[in-house]
Amino acid sequence: KKLNSKKAFGAHVDQYEHASKELGCTMQFSVIDPTPACGSVDAKLPVIYWLSGLTCTDRNFIDKAGAFAAAVKYKVFIVCPDTSPRGVDIEGDSESWDFGKGAGFYVNATEPRWKENYRMYDYVTKELPAVVSSVLPVNGLQSIMGHSMGGHGALVVALKNPGAYRSVSAFAPICNPSSCPWGQKAFTGYLGADREAWKGYDATELVLAGEGRG
């Protein structure tokens, strides 16, 4: 359901809420919708998915990026999901800013404590696009972008799904999380100690393995 709607530079800025089967909780996402400025609210347009970084919500890009006029000019939806499951309380999910709530790292967790809810990879690549298609007039063309942890997510998503996205952009991404403290902490917590399991969510390792060629 739509929670709220505002206007900016001819676009509508909307926030939606839905029940997520992948994450087992209620999730919110925000949208810059340029269709009111396109002459027809039924116009089918492409979509950019924006993945935010550590501690962010679905509102950070919306509130800080000033992307409204650009969305209208280029006639593209911008969809911003949250960065982790919300409304579920798991032991250890609120003890630090770089793990748990606000820090889902866009992986499908395999460790027992986290695997039922922390499935942000499947949420971003499968469930969210299906929900978006049900409420917005999208035309099937999509790109993905992100910053920091979200840049990591954008690169991984694009590399693991060649041909699914027209473009990928990453701003200051965590592009080799297996080799930095943030990534090591998150991967150990969500995926376990086996570093081989980490490679499927590490953009540098995916490139070295030849992923993304298509």
SULCORQUI-V727414 format. One record per backbone hydrogen bond with DSSP energy under -1.0 kcal/mol. CO is the residue of the C=O (numbers start at 1). NH is the residue of the N-H. If there is no record, write none. Layout:
co:nh
CO:NH
CO:NH
This chain:
co:nh
1:17
4:15
6:13
8:11
11:8
12:33
13:6
14:31
15:3
15:4
16:29
18:27
20:24
25:20
27:18
29:16
30:80
31:14
32:78
33:12
34:37
35:38
40:43
45:139
46:77
47:143
48:79
49:145
51:147
53:56
59:63
60:64
61:65
67:71
68:72
69:73
70:74
71:76
77:48
78:32
79:50
80:30
83:104
90:93
93:101
100:103
102:55
104:107
107:120
111:114
111:115
114:118
117:119
118:109
119:123
120:124
121:125
122:126
122:127
123:128
126:130
127:131
128:132
129:133
130:134
132:136
136:138
137:45
141:47
142:166
143:49
144:169
145:51
146:171
147:150
148:152
148:174
149:153
150:154
151:155
152:156
153:157
154:158
155:159
156:160
161:164
167:144
169:146
171:148
173:175
175:204
176:179
177:180
180:184
181:185
182:186
183:187
184:188
185:189
186:190
187:191
188:192
190:110
190:111
194:197
198:201
199:202
202:206
203:207
204:208
205:209
206:211
207:210
210:213
